[in-house]
Structure formats: structure tokens, C-alpha cells
Amino acid sequence: MEPMIKKMIEKYEKKSNKDPEVLEKVKDIKKSVNIDLGVEHYSFIVDGPNVIDFKCEMLDDADLTIGSTPENLTALIEGDLRPMRAYVTKKITIKGNIQDLMHLKSLL
């Protein structure tokens, strides 16, 4: 999953730094994010148009924690599973503000 997550981060950074409208939307964002896949754990900080401190471990007090399985996260990233359907069917869990997640997803 690590290469796929890093690719999504690169996509976010490229779009955020290239498009002035997107940059305006994200410039004040500062959120810490955990991704808990059971067997794999990742964390990073969204700092405006950049993502910093990517690690293969969980942060103690993240603003947003996404829980799922590698298979469900892959389906979500590849577009085979819609975000709201994943949430409603509990294929993905969110701890924190779901609006933050939806906002970030809309920028990818």
C-alpha cells in the first residue's frame, strides 16, 4: 500500500501547487492523518499544498484517522468503491471530521 499512498500524496501536491484555485483552498489546511489498515499503518501531515512527515507508523493524536483494509483502500483509490458507500457499509471508518476527508478527496 505504501507506493499507492505515496502516489496519491504526489498527486495532491502536484495539483495543489500547480492550480492557483486549489492552492487558495488548501493554503491554510494543517491536519495530521493516520491510515490504519490493520497490518499496515501510515501517517503524514497535510500542510497546505504539501504533505510532510510521511511515516510507516501511527501518530498519537491525529486529527483524522482512516481505518480500512488494504483491499478496500485500494478499491477506494482506484475508484471501484465510492467514498460514501465505503463509509456507510463500514468498509472504511473515520475518526475525526469526515468533512476533512471529503475535502481532501475532492482535491485529488
C-alpha positions as CSV (number, residue, x, y, z in Angstrom):
1,M,0.0,0.0,0.0
2,E,2.9,2.4,0.7
3,P,3.6,3.1,-3.0
4,M,-0.1,3.7,-3.7
5,I,-0.4,6.1,-0.8
6,K,2.7,7.9,-1.8
7,K,1.3,8.2,-5.4
8,M,-1.9,9.8,-4.0
9,I,0.2,12.2,-2.0
10,E,2.2,13.2,-5.1
11,K,-1.0,13.8,-7.0
12,Y,-2.3,16.0,-4.2
13,E,0.9,18.0,-4.0
14,K,1.2,18.4,-7.8
15,K,-2.4,19.6,-8.1
16,S,-2.2,21.9,-5.1
17,N,1.0,23.6,-6.2
18,K,0.1,23.8,-9.9
19,D,-3.5,25.2,-9.7
20,P,-3.9,28.6,-8.1
21,E,-7.6,27.9,-7.3
22,V,-6.7,24.7,-5.5
23,L,-3.8,26.4,-3.7
24,E,-6.2,29.0,-2.4
25,K,-8.5,26.3,-1.0
26,V,-5.7,24.4,0.8
27,K,-3.2,27.1,1.8
28,D,-4.5,27.2,5.4
29,I,-5.0,23.5,6.0
30,K,-2.9,21.8,8.6
31,K,-4.1,18.3,9.5
32,S,-2.4,15.2,10.8
33,V,-3.6,12.0,9.3
34,N,-3.4,8.3,10.3
35,I,-4.2,5.4,8.0
36,D,-4.8,2.2,9.9
37,L,-5.0,-0.8,7.6
38,G,-4.7,-3.3,10.4
39,V,-1.5,-4.9,9.1
40,E,0.0,-1.6,7.9
41,H,0.0,1.8,9.5
42,Y,0.9,5.2,7.9
43,S,0.8,8.8,9.0
44,F,1.5,12.2,7.5
45,I,0.7,15.9,7.9
46,V,-1.1,17.9,5.3
47,D,0.4,21.3,5.5
48,G,-1.3,23.5,2.9
49,P,-0.3,22.3,-0.5
50,N,2.4,19.9,0.8
51,V,2.4,16.6,2.7
52,I,5.2,16.3,5.2
53,D,6.5,13.7,7.7
54,F,5.2,10.6,5.9
55,K,5.9,7.6,8.1
56,C,5.0,3.9,8.4
57,E,3.6,4.4,11.9
58,M,0.7,6.0,13.6
59,L,0.7,9.4,15.3
60,D,-0.6,9.6,18.8
61,D,-3.1,12.3,18.3
62,A,-4.0,12.6,14.7
63,D,-6.8,15.0,13.5
64,L,-8.1,12.3,11.2
65,T,-7.8,8.5,11.3
66,I,-8.9,6.4,8.4
67,G,-9.4,2.7,9.1
68,S,-9.9,0.1,6.5
69,T,-8.2,-2.9,4.9
70,P,-5.6,-2.8,2.1
71,E,-8.2,-4.3,-0.3
72,N,-10.9,-1.7,0.5
73,L,-8.5,1.2,0.4
74,T,-7.2,0.0,-3.0
75,A,-10.7,-0.1,-4.3
76,L,-11.4,3.3,-3.0
77,I,-8.3,4.9,-4.5
78,E,-8.9,3.1,-7.9
79,G,-12.5,4.4,-8.0
80,D,-14.1,0.9,-7.7
81,L,-15.6,1.9,-4.3
82,R,-17.3,5.2,-3.7
83,P,-16.3,7.1,-0.6
84,M,-19.8,7.4,0.9
85,R,-20.7,3.8,0.1
86,A,-17.5,2.7,1.8
87,Y,-18.3,4.7,4.8
88,V,-22.0,3.6,5.0
89,T,-21.1,0.0,4.6
90,K,-18.3,0.3,7.1
91,K,-15.6,-0.7,4.7
92,I,-13.9,2.5,5.8
93,T,-14.0,4.1,9.3
94,I,-13.3,7.7,10.1
95,K,-12.2,9.1,13.4
96,G,-12.3,12.9,13.3
97,N,-14.1,15.2,11.0
98,I,-15.4,13.4,7.9
99,Q,-15.7,16.7,6.1
100,D,-11.9,17.0,6.3
101,L,-11.6,13.6,4.5
102,M,-14.2,14.6,1.9
103,H,-12.4,17.9,1.3
104,L,-9.1,16.2,0.7
105,K,-10.6,13.6,-1.5
106,S,-12.3,16.3,-3.7
107,L,-8.8,17.7,-4.4
108,L,-7.4,14.5,-5.8
